[in-house]
Amino acid sequence: MAVTKKKLKTKISKNSPVSIQTRKPDQKKVLLISGSPRKKGNTAQIIAECAKMIEAQGIKTEIISFSGKKIESCIACYKCAGTGRCILKDGLNDIIRKLRQSKGFIVASPVYFGTARGDVMNALQRIGMCSMAHDGFLSGKIGGPIAIARRGGHTATLQEMLMFFLINEMIVVGSTYWNMVFGREPGEAWKDNEGIATIRVFAENVAELVKKLD
């Protein structure tokens, strides 16, 4: 039997241990994730450019790099339904805490065999479950995914990550093209002029919407 949102959600009492976590989010902050294992690769550089464009609009940003991190897969224990936190101890709860306090959320992933990197999807699935099963904290947050690849697989990767944004009632922001950039070796992404321009417009649009919905 499929598990519905209604069945997953539990009531939060005034004495709930997560009552502090569910306070009104910081309306002027965007959390960005660089999902690549490469600390200074193209994914990290693209995310840094996004943050730069957003901050130029007067919005605070914070970047979290997955370099050096190992994000485990969801084990479907549903313990998060009662606490809003994941029982796995790999640092994802710190990301969830920061995301709760942010109005925007941007996730960039390298393309592996035509799909998003495994750790990226592990994170999104667990974050989504903590939201859907508990209090829906992702609803109304603004952002979208970015895919970086040497040659192809961008659109499939974007579609895969978009499922997370759409099912959690988030506001996905568009640009002049899909959020995709070409490049393999660090720095090659800057040769993709159209890709860089697309990402810059996307970041500016995210910032503008964060301000308008403040």
N, C-alpha and C positions, 0 to 999 in steps of 0.2 A: 504494500500500500504506500502510495506517495505521501510524504510528510509535507503538510501545508504550512504556510506562515502562521495561520491561526493556531494550529496545534503546537507549533514550536514556541510561540511567544508565551511568556509568563508575566504575571503582574508584578510591578516593582513597588514595594511598600516604601514608606517614608524612612524606614530603618534599613533599607537595602544597602549592602556594602558597596554597591556600584552607583549610589545616588550622586556621589561627587563626580564620577566619570561622566554622567549624563547631563551635566550643566550645559548651558548655551555655548555653542562653539565660538571660537574666535572668528569673527566675521571677516577679518582682514588678514587671513593667513592661508597659504596654499602649501600642502605637503606634496613633495615630489619624490618618487622612488626611481633610482637607477638600478634596474634589475640585472645588470651584467656582473659577472665575476671579475671583470677587468676594472680595476679602480680608476684608471685614466683612459679608458677606451672611448669609442664613439658614443656609446649610450650615455656614459657619464658626461661627456662633453655636450651632448644635445640637451640633457637635463639641466646642466649648468646654464646653457643659453636660454632655456625656458625661464629659469629662475631670474636671470638677469632682466629679461623682458618684462616679467611680472613685477619685479621690484621697481622698475622704472615707472610703473603705474601707481606706485605708492603702496603696494601690497607686500606684506611680509612673506617670506618663503623659508622652508627648511627642506634640505635634501637628505635622504637616507640612501646609502649605497648598500647593495647586497654583496659587495665584494668582501670575501672573508666570512660571510654568513652562510649557514646551512638551514634553510627553512623546511621543516618537516611537512609531510602530507597530512591532511585532515584524517582523523581516525573515526569520525562519525559517532562520537561518544555522547554528543548532545549536552555535555556538562555546561557548555557556554550558555544554554538556554536560561539557566538560573543565575548566572554570575555576569554574563557579558564578557567573560574572559576565556581564553583558551588554556587548557590544562597542560599543553606541551610547553616545555621550558627551553625555547630557542630564541627568545627576544621579541617574538611577534607581538606580545602584549604591550611592549613599549611603543611599537608602531601604532597599534590600535588606540592607545591613550592619546598619542599625538594627533591621530586622525580625527578622533572625537572633538578635538579642540580646533580643528581646521575647517574652513569653509570650502576649500578646493582640494582636489586630489588628482595628480597626474602620475601615470605609471609608464615607464619606458622599458621595453624588453628587446634584447637581441633575438633574432630569428634562428631557431634550431630546427632543422629538418621541416621547415614550413610551419612551425608552431612557436608559441612563446616558450621561453626558458622554463624548465620545470619548477624551480624555486619561486618564480614569479606567480605561476598559477597556484602553487601550494599556498602562497601568501594570500592571494585574492580569494581563493575558496574558503580559507579559514576566517579571514576578515569578514567576508560576506555572511558566513554562518553565524559568527558572533553578533552581527547586526540583525540578521533576519530572525534568528532564534530568540533574541532577547528584546531589544528596544528599537530597532530600525534606525540606528544613529546615522546610517549612510544616506538616508533619504534626503534629497534636496541638495546634496553636496555637488559641486561643480567641477568638471574636469574632463578627462578622457585618456585614451591610451596612445602610445607612440611605438612604432616598430622600426628597428634598424637592422639591415641585412646587407650582405655582400652583393647578392644578385636578385633573389626573389623570396616569396613567402610572406611578404609584408601584409597583404590584404587578409590572408587567412589568419595571421597572428593578430591583427587588429580586431577581426571578427570574434576571435576566441576571447580576447580580453574585454571586448564590448559587452559580452554576455554578463559579466560581473557588474558593470555600470548600469545596464538596463534593468536587470532583475531586482536591483536594490534601489530603484526609483531615483537614480542620480540624474543630474542634468549634464548631458554630453554636449560639448562645445565643438563646433565645426571650424573649418579653415578654408583656404582656397583649393585644397586638394586633401587627399587622405594623409594622415600623420605618419609618413614613411620617409626614411632617409637611407641612402645607399652608402656603404663603406664597410671595409673589413679591418684593415690595419688602423691603429689609432691616428686620428686626424684626417683620414680619407673622407669622412662625412662632409667636411667643409668644401669638398669639390662638387658636391651635389647642391648647386645653387638653388634650384627649385625646391628641393627638400628642406633646406635651411629656411628659405622664405616662408614655406608652408608652416613650419614649426613656430616661427616668430609670430606669424599672424594668429596661430592657434593660442599661443601664450598670451598675446595681447587681448584676444577675445575672452579668455578665461578671466584675466584681470578685470576687464570691463564689466563682465557679468557679476563677478564677486562684488564690485562696487555698487552696481545697480540693485542687487538683491540684498544689500546690507540693511 
